[in-house]
C-alpha cells in the first residue's frame, strides 16, 4: 500500500479498505495506462460507478511519481498474495460462523463466533466448557499470569480470553473486572444451554447479551437492569416457540423425505417388475425359438433319413441283374470218355 502510494497516492483516500485496495492496484497497474475502456472493470471491482469515475479522474491528475516495470511486477505479485489471503480468511470466517451457529448458537450470539470458538478450543470441548465454573471461564487463557501471581503473591488476573469481547473494551477501567466477572457468568450459562438443549437456539444468547448491555448501562448511568428471572421467562417462551417451529419444519422435511423414498422404492419395484416381465418374455421367446429349432432339426433329420432310403431303392432297382440266358455247352463224345476214365482212376487211387 505504501509502495504503490508513491505512484498513485490519491487511491488510498478513495479506496481505504485493504483487500479492495489490492484488487484495484492489481487491476490498474501503471496509472498512465488507465483509460475509459477500463472503467467497466473498475466498476466490477469497486461495485460503485461513482468511485470508479473518481479513480479514473484522480489517475489523470495524480501527483505520484513514475513507477518502474520491476516495481510494478513486485507490487502485482504481493497484491495477488494479499488477495488470496483475504479470500482464505473470508472462507474461514464463513466456516466458523456456520459451525458455531450449529454447535453453540447461544454462546456465539453472546460474545461472538471468534471468542466463543477460542473458549471451546481452550477448554477442549463444549462439554468441558459447560462443566467449568464462571470463575474458571473468567481467567481461561490467562493461566500463566494466574500461577505467576500465586507464586509471587501478587494480584491475580481479572480476565483471560474473554478480554477480546467488545463488552470489556467498552467498559470503563474501574468496571472492567466487574463486567468480566458478569460476562463469564453469562458465558457459563450460555455454554450449558447449548450443551444440554435438544434443539440449540440463539434465543437465550440474545437475551443474555441484552442483560450484559443493561449491566454496562447500569455501571455507567445507574439505571437498574431487569431481573434474571424475568428475562429467562421471556427467553423460555420464545425458545419454546422456536423449538416448535424447528420441529414442525423437521417433521415436514421428514415427510418429504419419506415421500421421496416411497416414490423411489415404487419406481424401483416398477423397474424390477418390468425387468422380470422382459426376462420372462425373453425366456418364452427363447423357448419358442429353441422348439422351432428342434422341430427344424427333426424335419431335417427325417428328410436326410428319407433321402438315402429312396436312393437305396432306386439303386436297388437300378442294380437288379438282367437274367442271363444259359448257354448250352456242346461236349464232344471223345471228351466225355476221357473224363469218365479220369474219374475212374481217381476212385481206384482212393481205394
C-alpha positions as CSV (number, residue, x, y, z in Angstrom):
1,X,0.0,0.0,0.0
2,X,2.8,2.4,0.9
3,X,4.9,1.2,-2.0
4,X,2.1,1.8,-4.6
5,X,1.2,5.1,-2.8
6,X,4.3,6.7,-4.2
7,X,2.9,6.1,-7.7
8,X,-0.8,6.8,-7.0
9,X,-1.3,8.5,-3.6
10,X,-4.9,9.6,-4.2
11,X,-6.1,5.9,-4.4
12,X,-5.8,5.4,-0.6
13,X,-8.4,8.1,0.1
14,X,-10.9,6.7,-2.5
15,X,-10.4,3.0,-1.5
16,X,-9.5,2.8,2.2
17,X,-10.2,-1.0,2.6
18,X,-7.0,-3.1,2.3
19,X,-8.2,-6.1,0.2
20,X,-10.2,-3.8,-2.1
21,X,-7.2,-1.5,-2.5
22,X,-5.0,-4.5,-3.5
23,X,-7.6,-5.6,-6.1
24,X,-7.8,-2.1,-7.6
25,X,-4.0,-1.6,-7.6
26,X,-3.5,-5.0,-9.3
27,X,-6.1,-4.0,-11.9
28,X,-4.7,-0.5,-12.6
29,X,-1.0,-1.3,-12.6
30,X,0.5,1.8,-14.2
31,X,-1.9,4.7,-13.7
32,X,-0.9,6.3,-17.0
33,X,-2.3,3.3,-18.9
34,X,-5.8,3.7,-17.2
35,X,-8.4,4.8,-19.8
36,X,-12.2,4.9,-20.3
37,X,-12.2,1.4,-21.6
38,X,-11.1,0.0,-18.2
39,X,-14.0,1.8,-16.4
40,X,-16.3,-1.2,-16.6
41,X,-13.6,-3.4,-14.9
42,X,-13.1,-0.9,-12.2
43,X,-16.9,-0.8,-11.5
44,X,-17.0,-4.6,-11.2
45,X,-14.2,-4.5,-8.6
46,X,-15.3,-1.4,-6.6
47,X,-19.1,-2.1,-7.0
48,X,-19.7,1.6,-7.3
49,X,-19.7,3.6,-10.6
50,X,-19.0,7.0,-8.7
51,X,-15.9,5.5,-7.1
52,X,-14.7,4.1,-10.4
53,X,-15.2,7.5,-12.1
54,X,-13.3,9.2,-9.2
55,X,-10.4,6.8,-9.5
56,X,-10.2,7.5,-13.3
57,X,-10.2,11.3,-12.8
58,X,-7.6,11.0,-10.0
59,X,-5.3,8.9,-12.2
60,X,-5.3,11.7,-14.8
61,X,-4.3,14.5,-12.3
62,X,-2.2,12.4,-9.8
63,X,0.8,13.9,-8.1
64,X,2.6,10.5,-7.9
65,X,5.9,9.6,-9.3
66,X,6.6,7.2,-12.2
67,X,7.0,3.5,-11.4
68,X,9.5,1.1,-12.9
69,X,8.3,-2.2,-14.5
70,X,10.2,-4.2,-11.9
71,X,8.5,-2.5,-9.0
72,X,5.2,-3.0,-10.8
73,X,5.8,-6.7,-11.1
74,X,6.6,-7.0,-7.4
75,X,3.5,-5.0,-6.4
76,X,1.3,-7.2,-8.6
77,X,2.7,-10.4,-7.0
78,X,2.3,-9.0,-3.5
79,X,-1.2,-7.9,-4.2
80,X,-2.1,-11.3,-5.6
81,X,-0.8,-12.9,-2.4
82,X,-2.8,-10.4,-0.2
83,X,-6.0,-11.1,-2.2
84,X,-5.6,-14.9,-1.8
85,X,-5.0,-14.5,1.9
86,X,-8.1,-12.3,2.3
87,X,-10.2,-14.8,0.4
88,X,-8.9,-17.6,2.6
89,X,-9.7,-15.5,5.7
90,X,-13.3,-14.9,4.4
91,X,-13.8,-18.6,3.8
92,X,-12.5,-19.4,7.3
93,X,-14.9,-16.8,8.8
94,X,-17.9,-18.3,7.0
95,X,-16.9,-21.8,8.0
96,X,-16.5,-20.7,11.7
97,X,-19.8,-18.8,11.6
98,X,-21.7,-21.8,10.2
99,X,-20.2,-24.3,12.6
100,X,-20.7,-22.1,15.7
101,X,-24.4,-21.5,14.7
102,X,-24.8,-25.2,14.7
103,X,-22.7,-26.2,17.8
104,X,-23.1,-23.2,20.2
105,X,-25.6,-20.6,18.9
106,X,-26.2,-19.0,22.3
107,X,-22.5,-18.6,23.1
108,X,-21.8,-17.1,19.7
109,X,-24.7,-14.7,20.0
110,X,-23.4,-13.6,23.4
111,X,-19.7,-13.0,22.8
112,X,-19.2,-13.6,19.0
113,X,-18.1,-16.6,17.0
114,X,-14.3,-16.0,17.3
115,X,-14.2,-15.6,21.1
116,X,-16.7,-18.4,21.6
117,X,-14.6,-20.7,19.4
118,X,-11.4,-19.8,21.3
119,X,-13.1,-20.6,24.6
120,X,-14.3,-24.0,23.3
121,X,-10.9,-24.8,21.8
122,X,-9.1,-23.9,25.1
123,X,-11.5,-26.0,27.2
124,X,-11.2,-28.9,24.8
125,X,-14.9,-29.3,24.0
126,X,-18.2,-27.7,24.6
127,X,-19.0,-30.2,27.4
128,X,-15.8,-29.4,29.2
129,X,-16.6,-25.7,28.9
130,X,-20.1,-26.3,30.3
131,X,-18.6,-28.1,33.3
132,X,-16.3,-25.2,34.2
133,X,-17.5,-22.7,36.9
134,X,-17.7,-19.0,36.0
135,X,-14.5,-18.2,37.9
136,X,-12.5,-20.6,35.7
137,X,-14.1,-19.3,32.5
138,X,-13.2,-15.7,33.5
139,X,-9.5,-16.5,33.6
140,X,-9.4,-19.1,30.9
141,X,-6.4,-18.4,28.7
142,X,-4.5,-16.5,31.5
143,X,-3.1,-19.5,33.4
144,X,0.5,-18.3,33.2
145,X,-0.4,-14.9,34.7
146,X,-2.5,-16.7,37.4
147,X,0.2,-19.1,38.5
148,X,2.9,-16.3,38.4
149,X,0.6,-14.2,40.6
150,X,0.0,-17.0,43.0
151,X,3.8,-17.7,43.2
152,X,4.7,-14.1,43.8
153,X,1.6,-13.5,45.9
154,X,0.5,-10.6,43.7
155,X,-2.8,-9.7,42.1
156,X,-4.5,-12.4,40.1
157,X,-5.7,-11.7,36.5
158,X,-9.3,-10.4,36.1
159,X,-9.8,-11.8,32.6
160,X,-8.4,-14.2,30.1
161,X,-9.8,-14.9,26.6
162,X,-13.0,-13.0,27.3
163,X,-10.9,-9.8,27.2
164,X,-11.3,-9.9,23.4
165,X,-15.0,-9.4,23.8
166,X,-16.4,-6.0,22.9
167,X,-18.1,-5.6,26.3
168,X,-14.8,-5.4,28.3
169,X,-13.3,-2.9,25.8
170,X,-16.4,-0.7,26.1
171,X,-16.4,-0.7,29.9
172,X,-14.6,1.9,32.0
173,X,-11.2,0.9,33.6
174,X,-12.7,0.7,37.1
175,X,-15.5,-1.5,35.9
176,X,-13.5,-4.0,33.7
177,X,-13.1,-6.5,36.5
178,X,-16.8,-6.4,37.4
179,X,-18.1,-6.7,33.8
180,X,-15.6,-9.6,33.1
181,X,-17.0,-11.5,36.1
182,X,-20.6,-10.9,35.0
183,X,-19.8,-11.8,31.4
184,X,-18.0,-15.0,32.5
185,X,-21.2,-15.9,34.4
186,X,-23.4,-15.4,31.4
187,X,-20.9,-17.4,29.2
188,X,-21.2,-20.3,31.5
189,X,-25.0,-20.2,31.4
190,X,-24.9,-20.0,27.5
191,X,-22.5,-22.9,27.2
192,X,-24.6,-25.1,29.4
193,X,-27.7,-24.3,27.5
194,X,-26.0,-25.1,24.2
195,X,-24.5,-28.3,25.5
196,X,-27.6,-29.8,27.1
197,X,-30.5,-28.5,25.0
198,X,-32.1,-30.8,22.4
199,X,-32.7,-28.1,19.8
200,X,-30.0,-25.4,20.2
201,X,-31.2,-21.9,19.5
202,X,-29.8,-18.4,19.7
203,X,-32.7,-17.0,21.7
204,X,-31.0,-17.4,25.1
205,X,-27.8,-15.9,23.8
206,X,-29.6,-12.8,22.5
207,X,-31.4,-12.4,25.9
208,X,-28.1,-12.8,27.8
209,X,-26.5,-10.3,25.6
210,X,-29.2,-7.8,26.4
211,X,-28.6,-8.4,30.1
212,X,-24.9,-7.6,29.7
213,X,-25.8,-4.5,27.8
214,X,-28.1,-3.4,30.6
215,X,-25.4,-4.2,33.1
216,X,-23.0,-1.9,31.2
217,X,-25.6,0.8,31.2
218,X,-26.1,0.3,34.9
219,X,-22.4,0.8,35.6
220,X,-22.3,4.0,33.5
221,X,-25.7,5.6,34.3
222,X,-27.0,3.8,37.3
223,X,-30.2,2.6,35.6
224,X,-31.3,-0.7,37.3
225,X,-31.3,-3.7,34.9
226,X,-34.1,-6.3,34.7
227,X,-34.1,-9.3,36.9
228,X,-32.7,-12.5,35.6
229,X,-35.9,-14.4,36.3
230,X,-38.0,-12.1,34.1
231,X,-35.5,-12.3,31.2
232,X,-35.3,-16.1,31.4
233,X,-39.1,-16.5,31.4
234,X,-39.3,-14.4,28.2
235,X,-36.5,-16.5,26.8
236,X,-38.2,-19.8,27.6
237,X,-41.4,-18.7,25.9
238,X,-39.6,-17.6,22.8
239,X,-37.4,-20.6,22.8
240,X,-40.4,-23.0,23.0
241,X,-41.9,-21.2,20.0
242,X,-38.7,-21.5,18.1
243,X,-38.3,-25.2,19.0
244,X,-41.9,-25.9,18.0
245,X,-41.2,-24.2,14.6
246,X,-38.0,-26.2,14.2
247,X,-39.7,-29.5,15.0
248,X,-42.5,-28.7,12.6
249,X,-40.0,-28.0,9.8
250,X,-38.2,-31.2,10.7
251,X,-41.4,-33.2,10.5
252,X,-42.3,-31.6,7.2
253,X,-38.8,-32.4,5.9
254,X,-39.1,-35.9,7.2
255,X,-42.5,-36.3,5.5
256,X,-41.0,-35.1,2.2
257,X,-38.0,-37.4,2.6
258,X,-40.4,-40.4,3.3
259,X,-42.5,-39.5,0.2
260,X,-39.3,-39.3,-1.9
261,X,-38.2,-42.6,-0.5
262,X,-41.6,-44.2,-1.2
263,X,-41.6,-42.9,-4.8
264,X,-38.1,-44.2,-5.2
265,X,-39.0,-47.6,-3.9
266,X,-42.1,-47.7,-6.1
267,X,-40.0,-46.7,-9.1
268,X,-37.5,-49.5,-8.2
269,X,-40.3,-52.0,-7.8
270,X,-41.9,-51.0,-11.2
271,X,-38.5,-51.3,-12.8
272,X,-37.9,-54.7,-11.2
273,X,-41.4,-55.9,-12.4
274,X,-40.6,-54.6,-15.9
275,X,-37.3,-56.4,-15.9
276,X,-38.9,-59.6,-14.7
277,X,-41.6,-59.3,-17.4
278,X,-39.0,-58.7,-20.0
279,X,-36.9,-61.6,-18.8
280,X,-40.0,-63.9,-18.8
281,X,-40.8,-62.8,-22.4
282,X,-37.3,-63.3,-23.5
283,X,-37.2,-66.8,-21.9
284,X,-40.5,-67.6,-23.6
285,X,-39.2,-66.3,-26.9
286,X,-36.0,-68.3,-26.4
287,X,-38.0,-71.5,-25.6
288,X,-40.2,-70.9,-28.7
289,X,-37.1,-70.4,-30.8
290,X,-35.5,-73.5,-29.3
291,X,-38.6,-75.6,-30.0
292,X,-38.7,-74.3,-33.6
293,X,-35.0,-75.1,-34.0
294,X,-35.6,-78.6,-32.6
295,X,-38.5,-79.1,-35.0
296,X,-36.5,-77.9,-37.9
297,X,-33.6,-80.2,-36.9
298,X,-36.0,-83.1,-36.6
299,X,-37.5,-82.4,-40.0
300,X,-34.0,-82.1,-41.5
301,X,-33.0,-85.4,-39.9
302,X,-36.2,-87.1,-41.2
303,X,-35.6,-85.7,-44.6
304,X,-32.0,-86.8,-44.5
305,X,-33.0,-90.3,-43.4
306,X,-35.7,-90.5,-46.0
307,X,-33.4,-89.4,-48.9
308,X,-30.9,-92.3,-48.5
309,X,-33.8,-94.9,-48.4
310,X,-35.2,-93.6,-51.6
311,X,-31.7,-93.5,-53.1
312,X,-31.2,-97.1,-51.9
313,X,-34.4,-98.3,-53.5
314,X,-33.6,-96.5,-56.7
315,X,-30.1,-98.1,-56.7
316,X,-31.5,-101.5,-56.0
317,X,-33.9,-101.0,-58.8
318,X,-31.2,-99.8,-61.0
319,X,-28.8,-102.6,-60.0
320,X,-31.2,-105.6,-60.4
321,X,-29.2,-108.0,-62.7
322,X,-30.6,-108.9,-66.0
323,X,-31.3,-112.7,-66.1
324,X,-28.6,-114.3,-68.3
325,X,-29.6,-117.0,-70.7
326,X,-27.9,-120.3,-70.1
327,X,-25.7,-121.3,-72.9
328,X,-25.8,-124.9,-73.9
329,X,-22.3,-126.3,-73.9
330,X,-21.8,-128.9,-76.5
331,X,-19.5,-131.5,-75.3
332,X,-17.9,-133.9,-77.8
333,X,-18.2,-137.7,-77.1
334,X,-14.4,-138.1,-77.0
335,X,-14.0,-135.7,-74.2
336,X,-16.8,-137.4,-72.3
337,X,-15.0,-140.7,-72.4
338,X,-11.8,-139.1,-71.2
339,X,-13.5,-137.5,-68.3
340,X,-15.1,-140.8,-67.3
341,X,-11.8,-142.5,-67.4
342,X,-10.1,-139.9,-65.2
343,X,-12.9,-140.2,-62.6
344,X,-12.4,-144.0,-62.5
345,X,-8.7,-143.6,-62.0
346,X,-9.3,-141.2,-59.0
347,X,-11.7,-143.7,-57.4
348,X,-9.1,-146.5,-57.7
349,X,-6.5,-144.4,-56.1
350,X,-8.7,-143.5,-53.2
351,X,-9.4,-147.2,-52.6
